[in-house]
Amino acid sequence: MCLTASYLAMFLTLMGPDQISAEPGRYIVHAETRDAHWVAAGDGEHWCTMAPQIDTMQRLASLRVE
């Protein structure tokens, strides 16, 4: 999932300052179950995360019958 820089900024304002870490080219949202890493894509006008795909893979893995 990707957002424009302005939408990511709007999203991050909804979080408490203790829930966000920042590094050059990366914001980390410390969520209840795991961290979501937002990484600058290309020109820095878009920021992307793999968090939804990772959550889906983990849910599907828990459904596997062995």
Backbone bond lengths (Angstrom), bond angles and torsions (degrees), N, CA, C in turn:
res aa  C-N    CA-C-N  psi(-1)  N-CA   C-N-CA  omega(-1)  CA-C   N-CA-C  phi
1 M - - - 1.435 - - 1.522 107.47 -
2 C 1.321 116.18 137.60 1.462 121.47 179.43 1.523 110.29 -128.20
3 L 1.327 115.38 148.82 1.457 123.01 176.28 1.522 108.59 -131.16
4 T 1.325 115.39 155.16 1.463 118.32 171.75 1.524 107.87 -71.05
5 A 1.309 116.33 162.67 1.462 121.01 -179.48 1.526 111.12 -58.55
6 S 1.325 117.45 -39.46 1.469 119.93 -178.64 1.525 111.75 -68.42
7 Y 1.345 118.09 -37.76 1.462 120.32 177.55 1.527 111.34 -71.61
8 L 1.320 117.53 -35.88 1.459 119.14 175.90 1.524 109.74 -63.89
9 A 1.322 117.16 -43.42 1.469 120.67 178.44 1.527 110.62 -59.32
10 M 1.337 117.01 -42.30 1.458 121.15 178.62 1.530 110.27 -63.00
11 F 1.322 117.04 -43.50 1.469 122.14 178.57 1.525 110.49 -61.65
12 L 1.325 116.90 -45.03 1.464 120.65 -177.16 1.523 112.14 -65.92
13 T 1.341 117.89 -27.82 1.466 119.70 177.96 1.523 111.83 -67.47
14 L 1.318 117.41 -17.70 1.468 121.20 177.85 1.528 112.10 -79.51
15 M 1.320 116.49 -14.57 1.462 122.22 -178.80 1.523 109.83 -91.96
16 G 1.319 115.61 154.51 1.457 120.02 172.69 1.525 109.44 -76.33
17 P 1.313 117.76 151.55 1.471 120.05 -177.96 1.522 113.13 -59.84
18 D 1.330 117.58 -26.70 1.465 120.48 178.39 1.522 112.30 -76.62
19 Q 1.326 117.61 -9.30 1.468 121.78 179.93 1.519 113.00 -93.84
20 I 1.337 118.03 -2.22 1.464 120.98 -174.46 1.522 110.16 -127.57
21 S 1.323 115.18 134.40 1.459 122.33 170.35 1.522 106.95 -118.88
22 A 1.315 116.10 150.66 1.466 119.92 -179.25 1.519 110.22 -132.01
23 E 1.322 114.45 140.81 1.465 123.88 172.92 1.517 105.39 -136.48
24 P 1.321 118.52 164.97 1.467 118.85 177.02 1.539 110.68 -57.29
25 G 1.326 116.59 122.13 1.459 122.13 177.47 1.520 115.04 76.58
26 R 1.342 117.94 13.00 1.466 120.19 -177.14 1.528 110.99 -155.34
27 Y 1.329 115.39 135.92 1.460 122.61 168.53 1.520 106.66 -118.02
28 I 1.315 116.30 138.81 1.452 121.21 179.16 1.524 107.99 -118.77
29 V 1.328 115.71 119.88 1.461 121.49 176.71 1.519 106.71 -97.81
30 H 1.318 115.64 119.28 1.460 121.55 -179.02 1.528 108.17 -87.46
31 A 1.331 115.31 96.03 1.457 121.60 -177.82 1.528 110.02 -90.17
32 E 1.305 115.44 173.91 1.463 121.05 -176.25 1.526 112.72 -62.06
33 T 1.322 117.66 -43.50 1.466 120.20 -176.33 1.520 113.81 -92.40
34 R 1.332 118.05 -35.25 1.469 121.52 178.74 1.518 109.27 -166.91
35 D 1.302 115.97 166.53 1.465 121.09 179.07 1.525 110.82 -78.67
36 A 1.321 115.34 145.08 1.464 121.84 173.93 1.530 107.09 -113.35
37 H 1.318 115.86 121.36 1.466 121.83 -179.17 1.525 108.82 -97.28
38 W 1.321 115.98 124.09 1.462 123.00 174.24 1.516 107.03 -104.79
39 V 1.333 115.99 121.77 1.459 121.93 -173.52 1.525 109.57 -118.03
40 A 1.330 115.90 137.63 1.461 120.56 177.59 1.518 109.51 -63.78
41 A 1.324 115.92 132.26 1.461 121.53 -179.60 1.523 108.84 -112.47
42 G 1.310 116.02 122.85 1.456 120.66 175.64 1.518 113.24 65.49
43 D 1.319 116.15 -113.42 1.459 122.23 -172.83 1.523 114.08 -81.25
44 G 1.314 118.37 0.36 1.454 121.63 -178.71 1.515 113.67 85.16
45 E 1.322 117.01 -1.41 1.459 120.69 176.73 1.522 111.87 -84.29
46 H 1.315 116.16 -11.61 1.461 120.81 176.99 1.519 108.71 -128.74
47 W 1.314 114.63 143.86 1.459 122.31 -179.88 1.521 107.34 -127.67
48 C 1.335 115.94 134.35 1.463 120.55 -174.15 1.523 111.45 -126.31
49 T 1.336 114.14 152.10 1.456 121.69 175.18 1.516 109.04 -137.01
50 M 1.315 115.20 150.22 1.467 121.21 175.18 1.526 110.55 -101.23
51 A 1.328 118.35 7.00 1.468 122.44 -175.18 1.538 113.43 -52.90
52 P 1.340 120.83 -46.16 1.466 118.93 -179.83 1.531 112.57 -62.50
53 Q 1.318 117.34 -39.26 1.462 120.19 179.76 1.528 110.67 -68.33
54 I 1.324 117.30 -39.66 1.464 120.75 178.88 1.520 109.95 -64.49
55 D 1.325 118.02 -43.54 1.462 121.04 177.56 1.518 111.46 -59.60
56 T 1.327 117.09 -43.51 1.463 121.31 179.00 1.522 111.28 -62.42
57 M 1.328 116.90 -44.97 1.471 119.90 179.60 1.530 111.06 -61.81
58 Q 1.327 117.33 -39.36 1.460 119.74 -179.31 1.526 111.16 -70.40
59 R 1.329 117.62 -37.45 1.469 119.75 176.72 1.526 110.89 -64.73
60 L 1.337 116.93 -43.10 1.461 120.19 179.84 1.530 111.07 -66.04
61 A 1.310 116.47 -37.95 1.466 119.87 178.83 1.523 111.75 -64.00
62 S 1.321 117.15 -33.12 1.465 120.00 179.73 1.527 111.68 -73.65
63 L 1.334 117.78 -17.69 1.468 121.62 179.45 1.526 112.26 -87.28
64 R 1.326 117.81 -12.07 1.456 120.41 -176.74 1.519 110.92 -64.09
65 V 1.311 114.65 134.95 1.455 121.13 177.84 1.518 107.59 -97.06
66 E 1.287 116.54 130.17 1.472 119.63 -179.94 1.493 110.88 -109.21
